[in-house]
Amino acid sequence: MKLYPTKFTPETLEITELFELIGTDVSQNASANLNVGVAGFQNGVRHPLEGMAAHDQEEISIILEGEFLLETPAGKSKCRAGDVVHIPAGEEHASTAFDNGRVFYVLFG
């Protein structure tokens, strides 16, 4: 996992900026799946409830509101509104909300 402290806002965000930030060029992979969504978490909620999650796709998440503790086998990091998180495909991870929060995410690959 890599955490990029930035200050993107929904009004200024260009999706291509996200891919440039992590050094990924998805324009060369026409068959890549792309899933986009927004998830909300209440203070104290951990996802998943137990253990760690992993998926087959790369994940880029922008923290829109709140603060979260992100966990991977390599350690823990705190992130807040405006930060961008990159989780490589297959990396185990979990998050706990310190405050009510929302996350915009992109899964691709």
Secondary structure, 3 states (H helix, E strand, C coil): CEEEECCCCCCCCCHHHHHHHHCCCHHHCCCCCEEEEEEEECCCCEECCCCCECCCCEEEEEEEECEEEEEECCEEEEEECCEEEEECCCCCEEEEECCCEEEEEEEEC
